[in-house]
Amino acid sequence: MHTSDVVIAGAGIIGVSLALELRRVGASVTVLDSGEPGREASSAAAGMLVTDDPDLESPLRELAFASAELYAGFVNELELGSAINAGYEDRGALYVASVDEQLHIPCSSVAELAAIEPELAAHPRVYRLKEQSVDPRLLSQAAVAAAKRAGVSIHHESKVEAVTLCAEHDLEVRTIRSCYRTATFVNCAGAWAKEIVGVSVPVRPVKGQMLTVIAGNCRLHHVIRSREVYLVPRKDGRVLIGSTLEEAGFDKTVNPSAIQGLHQAAANLVPSIGEAKILEAWAGLRPGSPDDLPILGPGRIPGTYIATGHFRNGILLAPITAVLMAQLIEGKQPRIDLRAFAPSRFAMNQSLAV
């Protein structure tokens, strides 16, 4: 029987960031993952830190802005702790709006667009946003390496099956390989969070397909977004293009027609992208909740907590989730009111929980 102050299920960016936060206050932390740490939704994401999305409504907006404010320091700590560059950029984004969208900021002028992003096709309504981005694969690698150096124990191929309360008021965490004894357990298992007996929450996988292209002579300087597609330039000349939203269970099959559709949508914004060679295509599974809000708070069993359901915002919300959940686990009042994200909201509405 292995023992640890805290056991976390899920070695994605949420679980590993929380592990690092808890190590800072002296807790011994074990992170268990069913596969390779950081290889699921965290690495499959685009890495846009979106705070000015027209669809980002309260109470999620408060979390998003609070996390964005932490991000530069968060990345710096990970890079110092891992010696891995996380690909952090603070160059902003350009949002190409449709005729029915209205952002509460002035549109960029034709002259401004020609100066800052000459590759962007002529569109009548383009907004310049103050947003950041990271490379999620590098960020995940940096987080895992920093956590290991900080003393976090991370185990792969250790899927958590069940959590039960022992007579001694400790928790027993059972995996396919062994058992762990702990005072605190946190379900950060992403799209698989529903499958853990004892701490199950109504999370479902939402499939997203993406691709990268070699941009060639196309040199984008900003993230470019619309409701249909987004383009995220990398320093090495690649451009990431995404993404679909599909209710397909745990299927991660890449559909060539979906990839071609994304490529064409990107070319509609930046015509030269249409000639760019596809380098890679993949699918990831985002953890979606019934109301599309994160699930953050205590579970039904004493000593258990939930931190999942971040849907499309897991990379963005990792720093603030780690801070708030660590405060909650320590018995402190979280700096942001988490009642809107409480797991108990589904117990009150059984139609959502199924």
C-alpha positions in Angstrom: 0.0 0.0 0.0 1.5 3.3 -1.2 0.9 6.4 0.9 0.8 10.1 0.0 -0.7 13.3 1.4 -2.5 13.9 -1.9 -3.3 11.6 -4.8 -4.3 13.1 -8.1 -5.9 11.2 -11.0 -4.8 12.7 -14.3 -1.4 14.0 -15.4 -2.7 16.6 -17.8 -1.9 20.2 -17.4 -4.6 20.6 -14.7 -3.5 17.7 -12.5 0.2 18.5 -12.8 -0.2 22.2 -12.2 -2.2 21.4 -9.0 0.5 18.9 -7.9 3.1 21.6 -8.2 1.0 24.1 -6.2 0.5 21.6 -3.4 4.2 20.7 -3.3 4.9 24.4 -2.6 3.0 24.1 0.7 4.9 20.9 1.6 2.4 18.2 0.7 3.6 14.9 -0.7 1.8 14.3 -4.0 1.3 11.3 -6.3 -0.2 11.8 -9.7 -1.6 8.7 -11.5 -2.3 8.6 -15.2 -3.9 6.0 -17.4 -1.4 6.6 -20.2 1.6 8.9 -20.8 1.5 12.1 -18.7 0.3 15.2 -20.7 -0.4 13.2 -23.9 -4.2 13.6 -24.1 -6.2 16.8 -24.3 -3.3 19.0 -22.9 -1.0 18.2 -25.8 -3.8 18.1 -28.4 -4.8 21.7 -27.7 -4.0 24.8 -29.6 -2.6 26.9 -26.8 -4.6 30.0 -27.3 -5.2 31.9 -24.0 -8.6 33.3 -25.0 -10.0 36.0 -22.8 -11.8 38.2 -25.3 -14.0 35.5 -27.0 -17.6 36.8 -27.6 -18.9 33.5 -26.3 -16.9 33.6 -23.1 -19.6 34.6 -20.5 -19.6 35.1 -16.8 -18.8 33.3 -14.5 -16.1 31.7 -16.8 -14.8 35.2 -17.8 -13.6 36.0 -14.3 -11.7 32.7 -14.1 -10.2 33.3 -17.6 -8.9 36.8 -16.8 -7.6 35.8 -13.4 -5.7 32.9 -15.0 -4.3 35.1 -17.9 -2.9 37.5 -15.3 -1.0 34.6 -13.7 0.3 33.1 -17.0 3.6 34.9 -17.5 4.8 33.9 -14.0 3.3 30.4 -14.3 5.3 29.8 -17.5 8.5 31.3 -16.1 8.3 28.9 -13.1 7.8 25.9 -15.3 10.6 26.9 -17.6 13.0 27.5 -14.7 12.0 24.2 -13.1 12.4 22.2 -16.3 14.8 24.0 -18.6 12.1 23.5 -21.4 10.9 26.5 -23.3 7.1 26.5 -23.3 6.6 28.6 -26.5 4.9 31.5 -24.7 3.9 34.4 -26.9 2.3 37.7 -26.0 1.8 39.2 -29.5 -2.0 39.4 -29.4 -4.7 38.0 -31.7 -6.8 39.2 -34.6 -10.5 38.3 -34.5 -12.3 38.2 -37.9 -15.9 38.9 -37.0 -19.0 37.9 -39.0 -21.7 40.4 -39.9 -23.8 39.5 -36.8 -20.9 39.8 -34.3 -20.1 43.0 -32.5 -17.1 43.3 -30.1 -17.0 46.3 -27.8 -13.8 47.6 -29.1 -12.9 49.5 -32.4 -12.2 47.6 -35.6 -8.7 47.7 -37.0 -8.3 49.9 -40.0 -7.1 48.6 -43.4 -3.9 50.5 -42.9 -3.3 49.0 -39.5 -3.9 45.5 -40.8 -1.6 46.0 -43.7 1.2 47.0 -41.3 0.8 44.4 -38.6 -0.5 41.4 -40.6 -0.2 41.7 -44.3 -1.0 38.0 -44.9 -4.6 38.5 -43.6 -7.1 38.7 -46.4 -9.1 41.9 -46.7 -12.0 41.5 -44.3 -14.3 44.4 -43.3 -14.4 43.7 -39.5 -11.2 42.6 -37.8 -10.5 43.3 -34.1 -7.1 43.4 -32.4 -7.1 41.6 -29.1 -4.6 41.5 -26.2 -4.2 37.7 -25.9 -1.3 35.3 -25.3 -0.5 31.8 -26.5 1.7 28.8 -25.6 2.8 25.6 -27.3 0.7 23.0 -25.3 3.0 20.1 -26.0 6.0 22.0 -24.7 4.0 23.4 -21.8 2.9 19.9 -20.8 6.5 18.6 -21.1 7.8 21.5 -19.0 5.1 21.0 -16.3 5.8 17.2 -16.0 9.5 17.8 -15.8 9.2 20.6 -13.3 6.8 18.5 -11.1 9.2 15.6 -11.0 12.1 17.9 -10.1 9.9 19.3 -7.3 9.4 15.9 -5.8 6.0 15.0 -7.3 5.7 11.2 -8.0 4.1 10.7 -11.4 3.1 7.2 -12.6 1.9 6.3 -16.1 -0.3 3.4 -17.1 -2.0 3.7 -13.7 -5.6 4.2 -14.4 -7.6 5.0 -11.2 -10.6 2.7 -11.0 -12.2 3.6 -7.6 -11.9 5.6 -4.5 -13.4 4.4 -1.2 -13.4 5.7 2.4 -11.5 3.6 4.9 -12.4 3.0 8.5 -9.5 5.2 9.6 -11.0 8.1 7.7 -8.3 7.8 5.0 -9.1 7.1 1.4 -8.1 4.1 -0.6 -7.3 4.8 -4.2 -7.4 1.6 -6.4 -5.7 1.4 -9.8 -5.3 -1.4 -12.2 -1.9 -2.1 -10.7 -2.0 -1.3 -7.0 -3.6 0.7 -4.2 -2.7 4.0 -2.6 -3.7 5.4 0.9 -4.2 9.1 1.1 -6.0 11.8 3.1 -6.9 13.8 -0.1 -7.9 12.6 -3.6 -8.5 14.9 -6.6 -10.2 13.8 -9.8 -8.4 15.6 -12.6 -9.0 12.8 -15.1 -10.4 15.0 -17.9 -12.6 13.2 -20.4 -12.3 10.1 -18.3 -13.4 11.7 -15.0 -16.8 10.0 -15.1 -15.2 6.5 -15.0 -13.8 6.7 -11.4 -16.1 4.9 -9.0 -16.8 7.0 -5.9 -15.8 10.4 -7.5 -17.6 10.2 -10.8 -18.8 13.4 -12.4 -20.9 13.9 -15.6 -18.0 14.7 -17.9 -18.1 13.6 -21.5 -15.4 13.5 -24.3 -15.8 16.2 -27.0 -13.7 15.4 -30.0 -11.6 18.1 -31.7 -9.7 17.5 -34.9 -6.7 19.8 -35.8 -3.8 20.1 -38.2 -0.5 21.8 -38.7 0.8 23.1 -42.0 4.3 24.3 -43.1 3.6 27.9 -43.9 6.3 28.4 -46.5 6.4 32.0 -47.5 3.4 32.8 -45.3 4.6 34.5 -42.1 1.8 35.2 -39.6 2.6 37.4 -36.7 -0.6 37.0 -34.6 -3.1 34.3 -33.7 -6.0 34.7 -36.1 -9.5 33.6 -35.0 -13.0 33.5 -36.2 -16.0 31.5 -35.1 -15.3 28.9 -37.8 -11.5 28.4 -37.5 -8.3 29.6 -35.8 -4.7 29.8 -36.9 -1.9 29.7 -34.4 1.7 30.4 -35.8 4.7 28.7 -34.2 8.2 30.1 -34.1 9.5 27.3 -36.3 7.3 28.2 -39.2 4.4 25.8 -38.6 0.8 27.1 -38.4 -1.7 25.1 -36.3 -5.2 25.1 -37.6 -8.3 24.1 -35.6 -10.8 22.8 -34.7 -13.9 20.7 -34.9 -16.4 20.1 -32.1 -17.8 16.5 -32.3 -19.9 14.3 -30.0 -18.2 11.1 -30.9 -17.5 9.4 -27.6 -13.9 8.3 -27.2 -13.2 8.0 -30.9 -10.1 9.8 -31.9 -10.1 8.8 -35.6 -8.9 11.6 -37.9 -11.4 12.3 -40.7 -9.7 13.6 -43.9 -12.8 15.5 -45.0 -12.9 17.4 -41.6 -9.2 18.2 -42.0 -9.7 19.5 -45.5 -12.6 21.6 -44.3 -10.5 23.2 -41.6 -7.7 23.8 -44.1 -10.2 25.5 -46.5 -11.7 27.6 -43.7 -8.2 28.8 -42.8 -7.5 29.7 -46.4 -10.6 31.8 -46.5 -9.0 34.0 -43.9 -5.4 33.8 -45.2 -5.4 32.7 -48.8 -1.7 31.7 -48.9 -2.5 29.0 -46.3 -4.4 27.2 -49.0 -1.1 26.3 -50.7 0.6 25.2 -47.5 1.5 21.6 -47.1 -0.2 19.6 -44.3 2.4 18.3 -41.9 0.3 16.6 -39.2 -3.3 16.0 -38.3 -4.7 14.6 -35.0 -7.8 14.5 -32.8 -8.1 15.1 -29.0 -10.8 14.6 -26.4 -11.8 17.7 -24.5 -13.6 17.2 -21.1 -17.1 18.7 -21.5 -19.6 19.2 -18.7 -23.4 19.4 -19.1 -23.4 23.2 -18.8 -19.9 23.7 -20.4 -18.5 25.1 -17.2 -15.6 23.6 -15.2 -16.3 21.3 -12.3 -14.3 22.6 -9.3 -14.9 21.7 -5.6 -15.4 18.9 -3.1 -16.7 15.5 -4.0 -19.4 13.5 -2.2 -16.8 11.4 -0.2 -15.0 13.5 2.5 -11.5 14.3 1.4 -12.2 14.0 -2.3 -12.2 16.9 -4.8 -13.0 17.4 -8.4 -11.1 19.6 -10.9 -12.1 18.8 -14.5 -14.6 19.7 -17.2 -12.6 22.6 -18.5 -13.7 21.9 -22.1 -11.8 24.2 -24.5 -10.1 26.2 -21.7 -7.9 23.7 -19.9 -4.6 25.3 -20.9 -5.8 28.8 -20.1 -7.3 27.9 -16.8 -4.5 25.7 -15.4 -2.8 28.4 -13.3 -5.9 29.7 -11.6 -7.4 26.2 -11.2 -4.2 25.1 -9.4 -4.3 28.1 -7.0 -8.0 27.9 -6.2 -8.1 24.1 -5.7 -4.9 24.2 -3.5 -6.5 26.9 -1.4 -9.7 24.8 -1.1 -7.7 21.6 -0.1 -5.7 23.6 2.5 -9.0 24.7 4.1 -8.7 28.3 3.0 -11.3 30.5 1.3 -10.5 30.5 -2.4 -9.8 33.9 -3.8 -12.7 33.5 -6.4 -16.1 32.2 -5.5 -16.4 28.6 -6.8 -20.1 28.0 -6.2 -21.0 28.3 -9.9 -18.5 25.5 -10.6 -19.4 23.2 -7.6 -19.8 19.5 -8.4 -23.0 19.5 -6.3 -24.9 21.5 -8.9 -25.4 18.3 -10.9 -26.7 16.4 -7.9 -29.5 19.0 -7.7 -30.4 18.5 -11.4 -30.4 14.8 -12.2 -31.4 15.5 -15.8 -27.9 17.0 -16.3 -26.1 14.3 -14.5 -27.1 11.4 -16.8 
